């Protein structure tokens, strides 16, 4: 099940037994390993993110439902001796809130909390509150992916607003609609032809300058993250924090205010040797794949055990 990412039903079919017969033998093994607190040892970098584990009614379990759709996942992002991150899913708990995260941290004990030095997270105030309450000595780091996503989202919003100049939705042949995918890419990846297409689209109408300004603001963030030198990258990030909030484009100014509220966590990326929530996103990818293979889950306890198995949460701790 771990090595081949096979479903319980698939293995049961190969063995010629029922799903219940196979799971009756597998579940106790997984439960025993999940209850072993030693698997939480050595965690110095902790990631957190949320995901949906089902898409049906949130009717309570006692009433025959599956309970909350949202789960909070904790991931071990500790680097090994070579500096490589081997992401391990540590747990999945119901809910997406400060309480869900804080309760899990309290259950791990003081020794675990003292060992965590870096905590990465998406820009969600609930998780930040839990970190402030339970991991006040750890350095919170705002995730790169979500920051870049916010910048790209601002560009999309400005581009769609500019379609009002045509009094209709964008369609083939419209300048801004034609460059919608190019606007989402980093300029370091653009070809000369794509750069020219951007310049031509920006020059078609005077109103398109707003899209160009929003795009430049988003690219400032990408440039800061991509810079090879951490000190200079941090300077670019600080410049963005000082300039973007005063941008005349409302969508970009809102992005700047958001980053200003998260200033310390945003700049911590350059003081923690590029710590990010990337490993957590990779674990989410494994979870999504396993859920598709199984055609979905109806039981949270079984789902948690299966995902811990697939994403390495039940593996023995490897000394660093």
ZAMARGU-4260 file (C-alpha; in steps of 0.2 Angstrom, whole numbers, plus 5000, padded with zeros to 4 digits):
<rodrens>
0) 5000/5000/5000 | 5014/5012/5004 | 5026/5007/4990 | 5014/5005/4976 | 5001/5018/4982
5) 4988/5004/4980 | 4970/5005/4987 | 4964/4993/5000 | 4951/4986/4988 | 4964/4984/4974
10) 4975/4973/4986 | 4960/4964/4992 | 4955/4959/4975 | 4972/4952/4971 | 4972/4942/4987
15) 4954/4936/4984 | 4948/4942/5000 | 4935/4956/5005 | 4940/4974/5009 | 4935/4971/5027
20) 4946/4955/5029 | 4961/4965/5023 | 4958/4981/5033 | 4955/4970/5049 | 4973/4965/5048
25) 4981/4981/5042 | 4972/4994/5053 | 4979/4988/5070 | 4997/4989/5063 | 4994/5007/5057
30) 4986/5012/5073 | 5000/5005/5084 | 5013/5015/5073 | 5002/5031/5073 | 5001/5030/5093
35) 5020/5029/5094 | 5025/5046/5100 | 5043/5043/5095 | 5039/5047/5077 | 5037/5066/5083
40) 5056/5066/5088 | 5068/5078/5080 | 5056/5090/5072 | 5064/5107/5071 | 5054/5114/5056
45) 5035/5112/5056 | 5024/5116/5042 | 5005/5117/5042 | 4991/5118/5029 | 4973/5114/5026
50) 4964/5103/5013 | 4947/5096/5010 | 4945/5077/5012 | 4928/5075/5006 | 4915/5086/4996
55) 4898/5080/5003 | 4887/5086/5018 | 4896/5091/5034 | 4883/5081/5044 | 4890/5075/5061
60) 4898/5058/5062 | 4886/5053/5075 | 4871/5056/5063 | 4879/5046/5049 | 4889/5060/5041
65) 4908/5062/5038 | 4910/5077/5049 | 4920/5093/5044 | 4926/5094/5026 | 4942/5103/5031
70) 4957/5096/5039 | 4973/5104/5046 | 4989/5094/5042 | 5005/5096/5051 | 5021/5091/5041
75) 5039/5088/5047 | 5050/5100/5036 | 5066/5097/5046 | 5082/5097/5035 | 5094/5083/5036
80) 5113/5084/5037 | 5115/5088/5019 | 5102/5102/5020 | 5088/5092/5011 | 5070/5092/5017
85) 5062/5075/5018 | 5044/5080/5021 | 5034/5069/5032 | 5015/5070/5036 | 5014/5070/5055
90) 4995/5071/5058 | 4978/5076/5051 | 4965/5084/5063 | 4948/5089/5059 | 4944/5108/5057
95) 4954/5123/5050 | 4956/5135/5065 | 4968/5141/5078 | 4960/5129/5090 | 4963/5114/5079
100) 4981/5118/5077 | 4984/5124/5095 | 4976/5108/5103 | 4987/5097/5092 | 5003/5107/5098
105) 4997/5105/5116 | 4995/5087/5114 | 5013/5085/5108 | 5020/5091/5125 | 5032/5104/5130
110) 5048/5095/5124 | 5041/5094/5106 | 5036/5113/5106 | 5053/5118/5113 | 5062/5108/5099
115) 5052/5117/5085 | 5063/5132/5079 | 5054/5137/5062 | 5036/5136/5058 | 5030/5139/5040
120) 5012/5143/5036 | 5000/5151/5023 | 4993/5168/5027 | 4979/5162/5038 | 4977/5172/5054
125) 4971/5156/5064 | 4987/5147/5061 | 4997/5162/5066 | 4987/5164/5082 | 4991/5146/5087
130) 5009/5148/5083 | 5010/5164/5094 | 5001/5155/5108 | 5010/5138/5108 | 5026/5141/5098
135) 5031/5159/5103 | 5050/5155/5102 | 5049/5148/5085 | 5051/5159/5069 | 5035/5160/5058
140) 5039/5160/5040 | 5026/5165/5027 | 5025/5152/5013 | 5032/5157/4996 | 5019/5149/4985
145) 5005/5158/4993 | 5014/5175/4992 | 5017/5173/4974 | 4999/5167/4971 | 4992/5183/4979
150) 5003/5193/4968 | 4997/5184/4952 | 4979/5185/4959 | 4980/5204/4960 | 4986/5204/4941
155) 4971/5193/4936 | 4959/5205/4945 | 4966/5220/4937 | 4966/5212/4920 | 4948/5207/4922
160) 4943/5224/4927 | 4951/5231/4912 | 4939/5221/4901 | 4926/5234/4906 | 4934/5245/4893
165) 4926/5232/4880 | 4910/5231/4889 | 4911/5212/4888 | 4920/5197/4894 | 4937/5194/4886
170) 4938/5183/4870 | 4950/5178/4857 | 4958/5193/4849 | 4957/5204/4864 | 4974/5211/4869
175) 4973/5207/4888 | 4964/5191/4886 | 4978/5185/4874 | 4991/5187/4886 | 4982/5180/4902
180) 4994/5165/4903 | 5010/5176/4900 | 5005/5187/4914 | 5005/5172/4926 | 5023/5167/4922
185) 5039/5174/4929 | 5048/5186/4917 | 5063/5176/4919 | 5055/5162/4910 | 5048/5173/4895
190) 5055/5172/4878 | 5058/5187/4868 | 5042/5184/4858 | 5032/5183/4874 | 5040/5199/4881
195) 5035/5208/4865 | 5018/5202/4866 | 5016/5209/4883 | 5023/5226/4877 | 5011/5227/4863
200) 4996/5222/4873 | 5001/5236/4886 | 5002/5249/4873 | 4986/5246/4864 | 4975/5257/4876
205) 4980/5269/4889 | 4970/5260/4902 | 4981/5245/4901 | 4995/5253/4910 | 4986/5248/4926
210) 4989/5230/4921 | 5007/5233/4918 | 5009/5241/4935 | 5001/5227/4944 | 5012/5215/4934
215) 5028/5224/4939 | 5022/5223/4957 | 5020/5205/4956 | 5037/5202/4948 | 5045/5212/4962
220) 5040/5198/4974 | 5046/5184/4962 | 5063/5194/4959 | 5066/5195/4978 | 5063/5176/4981
225) 5073/5171/4966 | 5089/5182/4970 | 5104/5171/4973 | 5110/5182/4987 | 5099/5181/5003
230) 5104/5199/5009 | 5101/5207/4992 | 5085/5197/4990 | 5079/5203/5007 | 5083/5221/5002
235) 5072/5218/4986 | 5058/5212/4998 | 5059/5227/5009 | 5058/5238/4994 | 5042/5229/4989
240) 5035/5231/5006 | 5039/5250/5006 | 5032/5253/4988 | 5018/5241/4984 | 5006/5247/4998
245) 5006/5265/4991 | 5003/5258/4973 | 4989/5268/4964 | 4981/5251/4958 | 4969/5246/4972
250) 4972/5227/4970 | 4991/5229/4971 | 4989/5241/4986 | 4978/5228/4995 | 4992/5215/4992
255) 5005/5227/4999 | 4994/5230/5015 | 4992/5211/5017 | 5011/5208/5016 | 5014/5223/5028
260) 5003/5214/5041 | 5013/5199/5039 | 5030/5208/5037 | 5040/5199/5050 | 5034/5182/5044
265) 5037/5187/5026 | 5055/5193/5028 | 5059/5178/5039 | 5061/5168/5022 | 5078/5177/5020
270) 5084/5174/5038 | 5080/5155/5039 | 5089/5150/5024 | 5074/5150/5012 | 5062/5140/5023
275) 5045/5137/5015 | 5030/5127/5015 | 5034/5118/4999 | 5036/5101/5007 | 5019/5103/5014
280) 5012/5106/4997 | 5021/5091/4991 | 5013/5080/5004 | 4996/5087/4999 | 5000/5081/4982
285) 5003/5063/4988 | 4987/5064/4998 | 4977/5070/4983 | 4984/5056/4973 | 4980/5042/4986
290) 4962/5049/4988 | 4959/5048/4969 | 4966/5030/4968 | 4954/5025/4982 | 4939/5034/4974
295) 4937/5044/4990 | 4935/5040/5009 | 4920/5039/5020 | 4928/5037/5037 | 4940/5050/5044
300) 4950/5038/5055 | 4954/5026/5040 | 4958/5041/5030 | 4970/5048/5043 | 4979/5031/5044
305) 4980/5029/5026 | 4987/5046/5023 | 5000/5044/5037 | 5006/5028/5029 | 5007/5036/5011
310) 5015/5052/5016 | 5028/5044/5028 | 5021/5049/5044 | 5023/5032/5051 | 5041/5029/5046
315) 5054/5028/5060 | 5063/5044/5063 | 5080/5045/5054 | 5094/5052/5065 | 5101/5069/5057
</rodrens>
